[in-house]
Amino acid sequence: MSEHQETQADAARERGTRKVLRGTVIGTAMAKTIVVRVEHVTRHPLYKKTLRMRRKFYAHDEAEQAKVGDKVEIMGTRPLSKLKRWRLVKVLEASA
């Protein structure tokens, strides 16, 4: 391994890994774009009630393989458009 390759490998380790989220596809109307709803459960800091938080992410799907209802994994990437900052990694579970 050359010195340049070692420097690149060290830089990649320092940056860390990209964020990966899992969610459900709720929209496929746009070309090469899917809308993914990601849910997480948290507790209210004062009242201790369990809250289900939901958020929508626009993700790039180059092969247009995801369908509505699929469970998918998305990864953060450079900005691809005004709203798209994620890309599809894989379809975890296809809808029925």
PAPAMAR-338197 format. One line per 3 residues: number of its first residue (from 1); for each residue x negated, y, z negated of N, C-alpha, C. Coordinates in nm, 3 decimals. Layout:
// PAPAMAR-338197
NUM	X/Y/Z/X/Y/Z/X/Y/Z | ... .
//
This chain:
// PAPAMAR-338197
1	-0.085/-0.118/0.000/0.000/0.000/0.000/-0.090/0.124/0.000 | -0.061/0.216/0.087/-0.144/0.336/0.096/-0.107/0.435/-0.014 | -0.192/0.536/-0.029/-0.170/0.637/-0.132/-0.040/0.714/-0.107 .
4	-0.010/0.743/0.020/0.113/0.816/0.056/0.237/0.736/0.018 | 0.236/0.605/0.044/0.351/0.521/0.011/0.370/0.512/-0.140 | 0.260/0.506/-0.214/0.270/0.502/-0.361/0.330/0.631/-0.415 .
7	0.291/0.745/-0.356/0.345/0.874/-0.398/0.495/0.881/-0.372 | 0.538/0.831/-0.256/0.682/0.829/-0.225/0.757/0.739/-0.321 | 0.700/0.624/-0.355/0.766/0.531/-0.448/0.778/0.595/-0.586 .
10	0.674/0.665/-0.630/0.680/0.733/-0.760/0.785/0.842/-0.760 | 0.794/0.918/-0.652/0.894/1.025/-0.642/1.035/0.969/-0.647 | 1.056/0.856/-0.582/1.189/0.794/-0.583/1.226/0.748/-0.723 .
13	1.131/0.696/-0.798/1.159/0.653/-0.936/1.192/0.773/-1.025 | 1.122/0.885/-1.005/1.146/1.005/-1.085/1.284/1.063/-1.059 | 1.329/1.061/-0.933/1.461/1.113/-0.899/1.571/1.029/-0.961 .
16	1.546/0.902/-0.978/1.647/0.814/-1.035/1.738/0.759/-0.928 | 1.835/0.682/-0.971/1.926/0.620/-0.877/2.045/0.712/-0.850 | 2.108/0.692/-0.736/2.225/0.772/-0.702/2.345/0.721/-0.780 .
19	2.442/0.809/-0.802/2.562/0.769/-0.874/2.645/0.673/-0.792 | 2.699/0.573/-0.858/2.785/0.475/-0.793/2.916/0.471/-0.872 | 3.028/0.482/-0.800/3.161/0.478/-0.862/3.244/0.368/-0.797 .
22	3.341/0.317/-0.873/3.434/0.217/-0.820/3.574/0.272/-0.832 | 3.652/0.250/-0.726/3.788/0.302/-0.728/3.875/0.234/-0.625 | 3.994/0.289/-0.605/4.094/0.234/-0.514/4.115/0.332/-0.399 .
25	4.123/0.278/-0.278/4.147/0.362/-0.160/4.294/0.403/-0.160 | 4.318/0.535/-0.150/4.456/0.584/-0.148/4.490/0.654/-0.017 | 4.391/0.668/0.072/4.419/0.734/0.200/4.314/0.701/0.304 .
28	4.361/0.677/0.429/4.270/0.649/0.541/4.315/0.723/0.666 | 4.386/0.833/0.651/4.444/0.902/0.767/4.340/0.972/0.853 | 4.227/1.010/0.795/4.124/1.083/0.869/4.026/0.987/0.936 .
31	3.963/1.032/1.042/3.865/0.949/1.113/3.738/0.938/1.030 | 3.696/0.814/1.004/3.572/0.783/0.931/3.567/0.841/0.790 | 3.684/0.868/0.733/3.692/0.921/0.596/3.798/0.846/0.519 .
34	3.766/0.813/0.395/3.864/0.752/0.306/3.875/0.839/0.181 | 3.991/0.833/0.118/4.013/0.902/-0.008/4.019/0.795/-0.116 | 3.935/0.809/-0.217/3.923/0.708/-0.322/3.963/0.769/-0.455 .
37	4.052/0.700/-0.529/4.090/0.746/-0.663/4.009/0.665/-0.764 | 3.935/0.737/-0.848/3.854/0.674/-0.951/3.919/0.706/-1.086 | 3.942/0.602/-1.166/4.003/0.620/-1.298/3.904/0.582/-1.407 .
40	3.908/0.656/-1.516/3.835/0.614/-1.635/3.919/0.647/-1.758 | 3.899/0.570/-1.862/3.977/0.586/-1.984/3.889/0.654/-2.088 | 3.945/0.755/-2.154/3.872/0.826/-2.258/3.968/0.856/-2.373 .
43	3.915/0.898/-2.485/3.998/0.933/-2.600/3.993/1.083/-2.623 | 4.107/1.139/-2.660/4.113/1.282/-2.691/4.028/1.307/-2.817 | 3.943/1.410/-2.814/3.852/1.431/-2.927/3.922/1.462/-3.060 .
46	4.035/1.530/-3.056/4.104/1.567/-3.180/4.215/1.469/-3.215 | 4.299/1.436/-3.116/4.419/1.357/-3.145/4.399/1.208/-3.127 | 4.286/1.167/-3.074/4.249/1.026/-3.059/4.342/0.947/-2.968 .
49	4.423/1.016/-2.889/4.510/0.946/-2.794/4.426/0.899/-2.677 | 4.454/0.779/-2.627/4.385/0.726/-2.511/4.441/0.792/-2.386 | 4.352/0.850/-2.305/4.392/0.920/-2.184/4.334/0.850/-2.063 .
52	4.415/0.839/-1.958/4.368/0.782/-1.832/4.339/0.899/-1.738 | 4.213/0.924/-1.712/4.172/1.035/-1.627/4.155/0.984/-1.484 | 4.207/1.060/-1.387/4.198/1.022/-1.246/4.133/1.134/-1.168 .
55	4.057/1.095/-1.065/3.993/1.194/-0.980/3.984/1.141/-0.838 | 4.002/1.229/-0.740/3.994/1.190/-0.599/3.858/1.226/-0.543 | 3.803/1.134/-0.463/3.678/1.158/-0.394/3.697/1.127/-0.246 .
58	3.639/1.210/-0.160/3.640/1.185/-0.017/3.509/1.116/0.017 | 3.517/1.001/0.084/3.398/0.921/0.113/3.390/0.890/0.262 | 3.268/0.880/0.311/3.242/0.849/0.452/3.248/0.698/0.472 .
61	3.328/0.654/0.569/3.343/0.512/0.603/3.313/0.498/0.752 | 3.187/0.478/0.785/3.142/0.477/0.925/3.213/0.372/1.008 | 3.228/0.251/0.956/3.289/0.141/1.031/3.441/0.138/1.018 .
64	3.497/0.226/0.938/3.641/0.229/0.911/3.693/0.092/0.868 | 3.623/0.031/0.773/3.657/-0.103/0.728/3.751/-0.104/0.607 | 3.757/0.004/0.531/3.842/0.007/0.412/3.987/0.037/0.449 .
67	4.079/-0.027/0.379/4.223/-0.007/0.399/4.284/0.043/0.269 | 4.403/0.100/0.277/4.472/0.150/0.159/4.495/0.034/0.061 | 4.460/0.055/-0.064/4.478/-0.046/-0.168/4.353/-0.125/-0.199 .
70	4.251/-0.116/-0.114/4.126/-0.189/-0.139/4.052/-0.130/-0.259 | 3.984/-0.217/-0.334/3.892/-0.174/-0.438/3.756/-0.157/-0.372 | 3.695/-0.040/-0.387/3.569/-0.012/-0.318/3.465/0.046/-0.413 .
73	3.341/0.043/-0.367/3.230/0.104/-0.438/3.176/0.216/-0.349 | 3.161/0.336/-0.406/3.109/0.449/-0.330/2.983/0.502/-0.399 | 2.897/0.565/-0.319/2.769/0.615/-0.370/2.752/0.761/-0.330 .
76	2.696/0.840/-0.417/2.670/0.981/-0.388/2.568/0.996/-0.277 | 2.584/1.099/-0.195/2.494/1.124/-0.084/2.487/1.274/-0.059 | 2.411/1.315/0.041/2.404/1.457/0.075/2.541/1.502/0.125 .
79	2.571/1.631/0.123/2.699/1.678/0.174/2.715/1.646/0.322 | 2.825/1.578/0.356/2.853/1.540/0.494/2.954/1.634/0.558 | 3.034/1.701/0.477/3.131/1.799/0.526/3.171/1.885/0.406 .
82	3.275/1.964/0.423/3.319/2.052/0.314/3.353/1.974/0.187 | 3.417/1.859/0.201/3.461/1.781/0.086/3.386/1.650/0.065 | 3.325/1.596/0.170/3.263/1.463/0.160/3.121/1.471/0.104 .
85	3.104/1.409/-0.013/2.972/1.397/-0.075/2.945/1.253/-0.118 | 3.025/1.160/-0.070/3.014/1.019/-0.107/3.020/0.935/0.019 | 2.969/0.812/0.011/2.979/0.719/0.123/3.017/0.582/0.070 .
88	3.086/0.507/0.153/3.129/0.373/0.116/3.009/0.281/0.112 | 2.994/0.206/0.002/2.888/0.107/-0.009/2.940/-0.028/0.034 | 3.052/-0.071/-0.028/3.111/-0.199/0.008/3.255/-0.207/-0.042 .
91	3.328/-0.296/0.021/3.465/-0.324/-0.021/3.455/-0.439/-0.122 | 3.495/-0.414/-0.246/3.485/-0.515/-0.351/3.598/-0.617/-0.344 | 3.719/-0.568/-0.316/3.836/-0.655/-0.315/3.937/-0.598/-0.214 .
94	3.973/-0.678/-0.117/4.070/-0.634/-0.016/4.212/-0.640/-0.073 | 4.297/-0.548/-0.028/4.435/-0.548/-0.074/4.512/-0.663/-0.010 | 4.620/-0.701/-0.075/4.698/-0.816/-0.029/4.774/-0.790/0.099 .
//
